[in-house]
Amino acid sequence: MLPIVTLTSKEQEVQNLVLVVSDLLNLPSGLFSAAEKKYLKSQQELNREMVSFNRLDYWVYVCFIRAEKEQSKRLENCRNNGDKTAASLNENKALRAVVFDVAENPEEVLAFVEGMVLGSYQFLKYKSKEEKVNTLAAIEIYSPVIGEREIRLLNILCDAVHRCRNLVNEPNSYLTATVFASEVKRMATDCGARAEVLNKAKIEALKMGGILGVNKGSHEPPTFTVMEWKPAKAVNKSPIIFVGKGVVYDTGGMNLKPGDSMSHMKDDMAGAAAVASAIFAIALAKLPVYVIGLMPATDNRPGMKAIVPGDILTMHNGMTVEVVNTDAEGRLLLADALSYAKKYNPVLVIDLATLTGAAVRAIGRFGAVAMQSNASTELNKLKASGLAMHERLVEFPMWEEYNEPLKSDLADMKNLGAPEAGMITAGKFLEKFTSYPYIHLDFGGPAFIEKCDSYRGKGGTGFGVRLLFDFVKMYICKNLNPDGTTC
């Protein structure tokens, strides 16, 4: 259940009260005794983040905003604190809580509530026995400096992240490529966007050899879903395009993954889920920006007709690729989609993919590997959004030397480079299919986590949705206000 956030008035009857403070001098009068104030001061000096008081029929929480110099760290601390507070409220079976912006710090309070909402996520669809269901259904904010628009955007964004997590957490027994496409169409209907699903016959007509090649081992047909939000007064005439890898399950194909390496390979469509969910949020918020999502989808299995190492595929743009490893399949889907993107004459293309183990080994689960081609300014802005949303990006180079390992004696290129710098050679492979400003994001680490991590939860995290949404908001702001006065 998704807690709904609304604004409220200070005079309203309070069931559970959460005070977000930076200085104890700002505490409301009459709420705490002298002994309680002394205790609060001692806890703040010990760097405690949250102190709770049981008033028998309701709870009072005092949550401290840490005095961090960097705003991004301060906001992330607030999200983590919000997650802890929501966990306590749910443990106490609270239905409703009022968050009081004591110090009038709107950004911190919104981040705090964001942590509360995202941390309340549960995926219980397949539980047959009664589970410990979170009870918190309503979060009301009292703040003289937060408006209805900020609340509306927060609800929309949290809803989008929850939808993304649901898609990533669905097992392949349900979420085939066809079902994924139908789920995206449903999301488009819900937000007012347009969605078109290209079936196998249309993919064949477009000669998308990468998608068709990966799909050869599957008994399920592939899909290619196009989701579009084009408002009448968009700030851009040419679209920003998001491309998401949609491998709904990855066994590795004929290069079968060893051991337990495929235990959560249902998450290999997290890029496509993030793209669909980000556009859902953008459209539902009616942001004045023209965006398109391209989501090629299939599973990768070692079926009777599956491609094998040594096979050569002809891609959508006519280039030929020698397959040297069938577990390097995601780039084959993305390559066809990146070629297809050229028809829209995009101002920028960003792809998102759980693409390489090399990216995970390089930076772990704490961020995404990023690379760019002719988009250094745009990547810097995306990195700024990454810091603000704590969906951080680490830039890797696109040096020409990384083309060398991709050379093939039989085809235009191979689908896999040398063992070293695998995330970079994957990016260089994809770059061959672009002719526009391009950013590549490889986020296998933070897309799916096996141990609960604050408001990110356990399982699908929804990584990328908040990143893209914030980037688009800043893009709109800069276009409407080139001097940046209101950004």
PyMOL commands that set and color helices and strands:
alter all, ss='L'
color gray80, all
select helices_A, chain A and resi 24-26+34-45+71-91+106-119+148-169+177-191+200-205+209-215+265-284+330-344+357-363+376-389+400-406+422-431+444-447+454-456+465-480
alter helices_A, ss='H'
color red, helices_A
select strands_A, chain A and resi 4-7+17-21+50-54+59-64+96-101+138-142+194-198+223-229+240-244+246-250+291-300+312-314+320-322+348-353+368-373+393-395+413-414+438-442+448-449+459-460
alter strands_A, ss='S'
color yellow, strands_A
deselect
rebuild
show_as cartoon
